[in-house]
Amino acid sequence: MAREEQRAWIMVVVAVVAYGIYLVLVLGSADGAPLEQAAYIPAMLWTIVGSIVAGILLNIIAAILSPHEAGRKDQRDKEINRLGEHIGQSFVIIGAVLALVFAITGLDAFWIANVIYLAFVLSSILASIAKIIAYRRGFQSW
């Protein structure tokens, strides 16, 4: 497996697990009250920082376990990375537009922050899945 494909798999797993933990923490802290009153800020910050640290550590471990792949990146890897990032950016834009609409309509900061966080998570997942598919099924450069 190419090193960049390993990185994509790590990103998918970390993003899904971190967001799952976030949802459990927020829904648990709501305890029947409206979600806007849940303690979402600490949970959001801890899961974001935790996912960054976990991603770094898992990538280091993957590099140690397959040292022959570390640092190797050819033109195909660069093109697949570019394709995946372009595909993933669509969710960042959707999230930004939704956050803008939420702000204009006066929704609570809880909803604005959560739509932005969800957009980043979905962007990461979609970009990584696009990269994995490109590695597994082939990639045709335009």
Disulfide bonds with the S-S distance in Angstrom:
none
